[in-house]
Amino acid sequence: MHRLFAALALELAPAAPDELLRWDAPAACPSREALERAVAADLGRPLTPADAAAVTARATARPRPDRRWQLGLILEPRDAPAVARTVVAERCELLVEAAALMIAVAIDPELLAGPAVPENPAGRAVGDIPLAVPVDRDAPPLTPPGPSPAASASAPASTNRPASTPTPASSPAATNDPAPANRPPNRPPPASPTTPGPGLRGTLAVATGLDVGALPRPAPGFIVRLGLLARRVRAEVGAVHWLEQSVRLAGTGSGGDLRLTAAQLAACPRLALRRVEFPVCAGLELGAMHGRGVGVTTPTVDRVVWLAVLADARVQWVPVPRLALGLQLGLAAPLLAARFRLRGQDQDLHRAGPVAFRGVFAIELRFP
């Protein structure tokens, strides 16, 4: 029944004043109201305007390029210097739990319990706000007066001690604590900033673009790529197909239809700024340019080797860790002459330009 009443009290409690808590996070994170509820649950009572007069908190959550989340928290006690904290975790929900616990401890230092608590709790250093503090979210709301220093000293010192450690019967506050057997296990501390980030990741990209210079006329095309992402570099293989374009000899109906299909191999330094990445890539393209005679006595199909050096610059926006949208501007410089000539003619029907310019839009999926 106590737990039921405590839960109802937290649900019906008014929202915390804006002066107490400011929360800035993307839509993928829990809301400000969820953070307020977590703080109230750690305190064991609803938030009040008096809490805002004692402490103000500014919390910001942002995704990192390594797919983790980072919390920046600034606590400003009324009569002490501001305290800044940074936490990195795998999920934004863990940052909310960490922020709630630190804000609750800043509001009510009595939540800290350890054998080294001084006789005067106000003598504790303001910056001493650990992340691993045993807090019972299901405990009933605290009732004044608070536990005496002796009772605080008898509480567990850290999450390393079992949650079922009994409170001495001689403690005057022993009757206010829930039975040790009913106390849930302590929550694990949030992920440490030193937790290593993910290793290699795979990518699958599909793209559409325009080539100007390889074929007789600007040619639309399609690209498929598979790649590997490391922290500072990416490598990829792919296939590209530029659609068929027609060319005719001046003043005649004779000519050919040409298309280009090739495989690609590229490597790119990987530069990033928040959610935007700037790969600068170099590679090779190997394939064939196909030609089919049109308007001639004996139409034939032929092909020539296409070998080109690739270079491009890209801009990729990563709205979520598993998706990237990108624009690419680049060029392809053929190393071998790619040209077609009709039988019996002295002039080339088509010869690829010394440089082909390309623009591409790509959608990239990342895994795991």
TORLUM-19288 format. One record per residue (C-alpha): chain; residue number from 1; residue in one letter; x, y negated, z negated. Coordinates in steps of 0.05 Angstrom, whole numbers, plus 5000, padded with zeros to 4 digits. Example, Ala and Ser with C-alpha at 12.3 -4.5 7.8 and 13.67 -1.06 7.14 Angstrom:
! residues 2
> chain; n; res; east; north; up
> A; 1; A; 5246; 5090; 4844
> A; 2; S; 5273; 5021; 4857
END
This chain:
! residues 368
> chain; n; res; east; north; up
> A; 1; M; 5000; 5000; 5000
> A; 2; H; 5057; 4953; 4984
> A; 3; R; 5085; 4963; 5054
> A; 4; L; 5017; 4951; 5085
> A; 5; F; 5008; 4885; 5046
> A; 6; A; 5079; 4863; 5064
> A; 7; A; 5067; 4877; 5138
> A; 8; L; 5000; 4839; 5136
> A; 9; A; 5033; 4780; 5102
> A; 10; L; 5087; 4776; 5155
> A; 11; E; 5036; 4781; 5212
> A; 12; L; 4991; 4726; 5182
> A; 13; A; 5049; 4680; 5163
> A; 14; P; 5053; 4613; 5200
> A; 15; A; 5108; 4603; 5251
> A; 16; A; 5174; 4579; 5226
> A; 17; P; 5186; 4504; 5235
> A; 18; D; 5225; 4486; 5298
> A; 19; E; 5277; 4453; 5253
> A; 20; L; 5295; 4521; 5223
> A; 21; L; 5304; 4562; 5285
> A; 22; R; 5321; 4546; 5358
> A; 23; W; 5325; 4606; 5405
> A; 24; D; 5351; 4601; 5476
> A; 25; A; 5351; 4666; 5516
> A; 26; P; 5329; 4694; 5583
> A; 27; A; 5261; 4725; 5593
> A; 28; A; 5292; 4795; 5587
> A; 29; C; 5306; 4782; 5513
> A; 30; P; 5256; 4784; 5456
> A; 31; S; 5219; 4719; 5443
> A; 32; R; 5230; 4667; 5389
> A; 33; E; 5170; 4695; 5352
> A; 34; A; 5203; 4764; 5351
> A; 35; L; 5265; 4733; 5320
> A; 36; E; 5223; 4697; 5268
> A; 37; R; 5189; 4762; 5249
> A; 38; A; 5256; 4797; 5243
> A; 39; V; 5282; 4741; 5197
> A; 40; A; 5219; 4745; 5154
> A; 41; A; 5225; 4820; 5150
> A; 42; D; 5298; 4816; 5127
> A; 43; L; 5278; 4764; 5075
> A; 44; G; 5218; 4805; 5053
> A; 45; R; 5173; 4744; 5056
> A; 46; P; 5145; 4694; 5106
> A; 47; L; 5188; 4634; 5127
> A; 48; T; 5171; 4567; 5095
> A; 49; P; 5187; 4494; 5108
> A; 50; A; 5234; 4498; 5049
> A; 51; D; 5277; 4546; 5088
> A; 52; A; 5283; 4495; 5144
> A; 53; A; 5305; 4443; 5094
> A; 54; A; 5359; 4490; 5069
> A; 55; V; 5387; 4518; 5134
> A; 56; T; 5379; 4505; 5209
> A; 57; A; 5399; 4558; 5260
> A; 58; R; 5413; 4552; 5335
> A; 59; A; 5419; 4618; 5372
> A; 60; T; 5436; 4629; 5445
> A; 61; A; 5437; 4696; 5481
> A; 62; R; 5467; 4706; 5550
> A; 63; P; 5485; 4766; 5594
> A; 64; R; 5558; 4779; 5608
> A; 65; P; 5590; 4802; 5674
> A; 66; D; 5606; 4869; 5640
> A; 67; R; 5531; 4884; 5631
> A; 68; R; 5533; 4870; 5556
> A; 69; W; 5500; 4812; 5519
> A; 70; Q; 5532; 4757; 5478
> A; 71; L; 5502; 4718; 5420
> A; 72; G; 5525; 4649; 5399
> A; 73; L; 5497; 4629; 5331
> A; 74; I; 5509; 4564; 5294
> A; 75; L; 5484; 4561; 5222
> A; 76; E; 5480; 4492; 5189
> A; 77; P; 5469; 4495; 5114
> A; 78; R; 5443; 4431; 5082
> A; 79; D; 5502; 4420; 5036
> A; 80; A; 5559; 4457; 5072
> A; 81; P; 5597; 4455; 5138
> A; 82; A; 5567; 4490; 5198
> A; 83; V; 5585; 4563; 5211
> A; 84; A; 5592; 4592; 5281
> A; 85; R; 5585; 4666; 5297
> A; 86; T; 5593; 4706; 5362
> A; 87; V; 5567; 4776; 5372
> A; 88; V; 5570; 4822; 5433
> A; 89; A; 5523; 4881; 5440
> A; 90; E; 5497; 4929; 5493
> A; 91; R; 5425; 4903; 5489
> A; 92; C; 5394; 4836; 5474
> A; 93; E; 5349; 4869; 5422
> A; 94; L; 5411; 4884; 5380
> A; 95; L; 5431; 4811; 5383
> A; 96; V; 5363; 4792; 5355
> A; 97; E; 5373; 4840; 5297
> A; 98; A; 5443; 4812; 5283
> A; 99; A; 5419; 4739; 5288
> A; 100; A; 5359; 4754; 5242
> A; 101; L; 5404; 4786; 5189
> A; 102; M; 5454; 4729; 5189
> A; 103; I; 5399; 4676; 5186
> A; 104; A; 5365; 4712; 5129
> A; 105; V; 5430; 4716; 5090
> A; 106; A; 5443; 4642; 5102
> A; 107; I; 5373; 4626; 5075
> A; 108; D; 5377; 4673; 5015
> A; 109; P; 5449; 4690; 4994
> A; 110; E; 5419; 4738; 4942
> A; 111; L; 5411; 4788; 4999
> A; 112; L; 5486; 4799; 4992
> A; 113; A; 5498; 4851; 4939
> A; 114; G; 5567; 4875; 4918
> A; 115; P; 5610; 4887; 4857
> A; 116; A; 5651; 4824; 4870
> A; 117; V; 5592; 4775; 4867
> A; 118; P; 5612; 4718; 4819
> A; 119; E; 5570; 4697; 4760
> A; 120; N; 5549; 4635; 4799
> A; 121; P; 5523; 4658; 4867
> A; 122; A; 5530; 4588; 4894
> A; 123; G; 5606; 4596; 4888
> A; 124; R; 5607; 4645; 4947
> A; 125; A; 5641; 4618; 5009
> A; 126; V; 5592; 4592; 5061
> A; 127; G; 5626; 4629; 5118
> A; 128; D; 5621; 4696; 5082
> A; 129; I; 5563; 4723; 5122
> A; 130; P; 5578; 4795; 5141
> A; 131; L; 5540; 4833; 5194
> A; 132; A; 5534; 4899; 5157
> A; 133; V; 5489; 4881; 5098
> A; 134; P; 5440; 4933; 5071
> A; 135; V; 5371; 4905; 5079
> A; 136; D; 5305; 4942; 5069
> A; 137; R; 5254; 4916; 5120
> A; 138; D; 5199; 4956; 5087
> A; 139; A; 5210; 4929; 5017
> A; 140; P; 5153; 4887; 4987
> A; 141; P; 5160; 4811; 4986
> A; 142; L; 5207; 4785; 4933
> A; 143; T; 5174; 4754; 4871
> A; 144; P; 5206; 4699; 4830
> A; 145; P; 5246; 4698; 4789
> A; 146; G; 5299; 4733; 4832
> A; 147; P; 5342; 4790; 4806
> A; 148; S; 5395; 4772; 4756
> A; 149; P; 5469; 4774; 4773
> A; 150; A; 5474; 4840; 4736
> A; 151; A; 5421; 4870; 4780
> A; 152; S; 5455; 4843; 4842
> A; 153; A; 5520; 4874; 4820
> A; 154; S; 5488; 4942; 4814
> A; 155; A; 5464; 4943; 4887
> A; 156; P; 5503; 4979; 4942
> A; 157; A; 5566; 4942; 4964
> A; 158; S; 5563; 4960; 5039
> A; 159; T; 5531; 5006; 5089
> A; 160; N; 5586; 5057; 5075
> A; 161; R; 5553; 5076; 5009
> A; 162; P; 5492; 5121; 5012
> A; 163; A; 5426; 5084; 5012
> A; 164; S; 5401; 5132; 4958
> A; 165; T; 5450; 5108; 4904
> A; 166; P; 5406; 5101; 4842
> A; 167; T; 5401; 5035; 4804
> A; 168; P; 5421; 5041; 4731
> A; 169; A; 5360; 5047; 4686
> A; 170; S; 5387; 4992; 4641
> A; 171; S; 5382; 4940; 4696
> A; 172; P; 5326; 4890; 4681
> A; 173; A; 5309; 4887; 4756
> A; 174; A; 5306; 4962; 4766
> A; 175; T; 5229; 4963; 4764
> A; 176; N; 5226; 4914; 4823
> A; 177; D; 5264; 4959; 4871
> A; 178; P; 5231; 5014; 4911
> A; 179; A; 5248; 5085; 4893
> A; 180; P; 5316; 5104; 4923
> A; 181; A; 5287; 5166; 4955
> A; 182; N; 5238; 5122; 4995
> A; 183; R; 5290; 5073; 5020
> A; 184; P; 5303; 5083; 5095
> A; 185; P; 5375; 5091; 5119
> A; 186; N; 5413; 5027; 5131
> A; 187; R; 5412; 5000; 5201
> A; 188; P; 5479; 5009; 5239
> A; 189; P; 5518; 4944; 5248
> A; 190; P; 5512; 4910; 5316
> A; 191; A; 5562; 4930; 5369
> A; 192; S; 5631; 4902; 5358
> A; 193; P; 5659; 4851; 5407
> A; 194; T; 5718; 4899; 5416
> A; 195; T; 5674; 4954; 5445
> A; 196; P; 5705; 4970; 5513
> A; 197; G; 5664; 4951; 5574
> A; 198; P; 5641; 4999; 5628
> A; 199; G; 5693; 5028; 5675
> A; 200; L; 5684; 5037; 5750
> A; 201; R; 5614; 5026; 5778
> A; 202; G; 5586; 5047; 5844
> A; 203; T; 5549; 5003; 5894
> A; 204; L; 5501; 5014; 5952
> A; 205; A; 5487; 4955; 5997
> A; 206; V; 5443; 4945; 6058
> A; 207; A; 5452; 4882; 6099
> A; 208; T; 5429; 4847; 6162
> A; 209; G; 5469; 4796; 6201
> A; 210; L; 5489; 4762; 6266
> A; 211; D; 5552; 4772; 6307
> A; 212; V; 5576; 4719; 6355
> A; 213; G; 5634; 4737; 6401
> A; 214; A; 5640; 4812; 6404
> A; 215; L; 5582; 4824; 6453
> A; 216; P; 5559; 4782; 6512
> A; 217; R; 5507; 4744; 6470
> A; 218; P; 5495; 4733; 6395
> A; 219; A; 5474; 4801; 6369
> A; 220; P; 5434; 4818; 6307
> A; 221; G; 5456; 4880; 6269
> A; 222; F; 5452; 4923; 6207
> A; 223; I; 5504; 4944; 6156
> A; 224; V; 5506; 4998; 6103
> A; 225; R; 5561; 4999; 6051
> A; 226; L; 5584; 5043; 5993
> A; 227; G; 5633; 5014; 5943
> A; 228; L; 5668; 5017; 5876
> A; 229; L; 5671; 4959; 5827
> A; 230; A; 5727; 4949; 5777
> A; 231; R; 5735; 4889; 5731
> A; 232; R; 5776; 4847; 5780
> A; 233; V; 5771; 4883; 5847
> A; 234; R; 5722; 4919; 5892
> A; 235; A; 5733; 4969; 5949
> A; 236; E; 5681; 4991; 5999
> A; 237; V; 5669; 5032; 6062
> A; 238; G; 5612; 5020; 6110
> A; 239; A; 5581; 5026; 6178
> A; 240; V; 5556; 4970; 6224
> A; 241; H; 5514; 4971; 6287
> A; 242; W; 5505; 4909; 6330
> A; 243; L; 5444; 4915; 6375
> A; 244; E; 5448; 4921; 6451
> A; 245; Q; 5458; 4858; 6492
> A; 246; S; 5452; 4850; 6568
> A; 247; V; 5500; 4817; 6616
> A; 248; R; 5495; 4808; 6692
> A; 249; L; 5543; 4787; 6747
> A; 250; A; 5528; 4717; 6770
> A; 251; G; 5477; 4715; 6826
> A; 252; T; 5463; 4790; 6824
> A; 253; G; 5420; 4840; 6787
> A; 254; S; 5479; 4884; 6772
> A; 255; G; 5509; 4887; 6703
> A; 256; G; 5507; 4926; 6639
> A; 257; D; 5477; 4934; 6570
> A; 258; L; 5529; 4934; 6514
> A; 259; R; 5526; 4951; 6440
> A; 260; L; 5577; 4960; 6385
> A; 261; T; 5580; 5012; 6329
> A; 262; A; 5638; 5016; 6279
> A; 263; A; 5661; 5039; 6210
> A; 264; Q; 5690; 4989; 6160
> A; 265; L; 5740; 4993; 6104
> A; 266; A; 5752; 4932; 6059
> A; 267; A; 5782; 4910; 5992
> A; 268; C; 5764; 4847; 5955
> A; 269; P; 5791; 4809; 5894
> A; 270; R; 5730; 4798; 5848
> A; 271; L; 5721; 4729; 5818
> A; 272; A; 5661; 4714; 5774
> A; 273; L; 5629; 4654; 5740
> A; 274; R; 5570; 4674; 5696
> A; 275; R; 5520; 4708; 5743
> A; 276; V; 5555; 4688; 5808
> A; 277; E; 5612; 4727; 5839
> A; 278; F; 5659; 4705; 5895
> A; 279; P; 5691; 4765; 5931
> A; 280; V; 5743; 4748; 5984
> A; 281; C; 5752; 4810; 6027
> A; 282; A; 5800; 4836; 6080
> A; 283; G; 5796; 4901; 6118
> A; 284; L; 5794; 4940; 6184
> A; 285; E; 5738; 4959; 6231
> A; 286; L; 5743; 5019; 6277
> A; 287; G; 5691; 5042; 6326
> A; 288; A; 5668; 5038; 6398
> A; 289; M; 5635; 4989; 6445
> A; 290; H; 5585; 5026; 6489
> A; 291; G; 5567; 5002; 6559
> A; 292; R; 5512; 5026; 6607
> A; 293; G; 5510; 5004; 6680
> A; 294; V; 5447; 4970; 6704
> A; 295; G; 5427; 4953; 6776
> A; 296; V; 5484; 4994; 6808
> A; 297; T; 5483; 5052; 6857
> A; 298; T; 5508; 5103; 6806
> A; 299; P; 5495; 5080; 6735
> A; 300; T; 5544; 5108; 6685
> A; 301; V; 5555; 5103; 6610
> A; 302; D; 5624; 5086; 6584
> A; 303; R; 5656; 5063; 6520
> A; 304; V; 5720; 5030; 6496
> A; 305; V; 5756; 5033; 6429
> A; 306; W; 5740; 4976; 6382
> A; 307; L; 5794; 4961; 6330
> A; 308; A; 5791; 4895; 6292
> A; 309; V; 5817; 4860; 6230
> A; 310; L; 5763; 4835; 6183
> A; 311; A; 5763; 4776; 6135
> A; 312; D; 5704; 4746; 6099
> A; 313; A; 5683; 4705; 6039
> A; 314; R; 5621; 4722; 5999
> A; 315; V; 5576; 4692; 5946
> A; 316; Q; 5536; 4742; 5904
> A; 317; W; 5483; 4725; 5853
> A; 318; V; 5472; 4779; 5800
> A; 319; P; 5404; 4765; 5767
> A; 320; V; 5405; 4833; 5731
> A; 321; P; 5464; 4881; 5720
> A; 322; R; 5440; 4931; 5772
> A; 323; L; 5424; 4882; 5829
> A; 324; A; 5463; 4831; 5870
> A; 325; L; 5440; 4786; 5927
> A; 326; G; 5495; 4760; 5972
> A; 327; L; 5513; 4716; 6031
> A; 328; Q; 5575; 4730; 6073
> A; 329; L; 5612; 4690; 6125
> A; 330; G; 5670; 4724; 6161
> A; 331; L; 5706; 4740; 6225
> A; 332; A; 5730; 4801; 6264
> A; 333; A; 5793; 4795; 6307
> A; 334; P; 5800; 4853; 6357
> A; 335; L; 5870; 4883; 6361
> A; 336; L; 5854; 4919; 6427
> A; 337; A; 5823; 4889; 6489
> A; 338; A; 5749; 4908; 6491
> A; 339; R; 5725; 4896; 6563
> A; 340; F; 5679; 4926; 6616
> A; 341; R; 5684; 4921; 6692
> A; 342; L; 5636; 4948; 6745
> A; 343; R; 5666; 4997; 6793
> A; 344; G; 5691; 4962; 6855
> A; 345; Q; 5693; 4894; 6821
> A; 346; D; 5757; 4854; 6807
> A; 347; Q; 5729; 4812; 6751
> A; 348; D; 5708; 4833; 6682
> A; 349; L; 5635; 4842; 6668
> A; 350; H; 5648; 4827; 6595
> A; 351; R; 5709; 4818; 6550
> A; 352; A; 5703; 4809; 6475
> A; 353; G; 5726; 4742; 6449
> A; 354; P; 5791; 4736; 6410
> A; 355; V; 5751; 4724; 6347
> A; 356; A; 5679; 4744; 6331
> A; 357; F; 5643; 4704; 6277
> A; 358; R; 5593; 4737; 6231
> A; 359; G; 5540; 4717; 6180
> A; 360; V; 5508; 4769; 6135
> A; 361; F; 5455; 4773; 6080
> A; 362; A; 5461; 4834; 6034
> A; 363; I; 5422; 4868; 5979
> A; 364; E; 5466; 4909; 5933
> A; 365; L; 5447; 4961; 5881
> A; 366; R; 5497; 4977; 5825
> A; 367; F; 5502; 5040; 5783
> A; 368; P; 5506; 5065; 5731
END
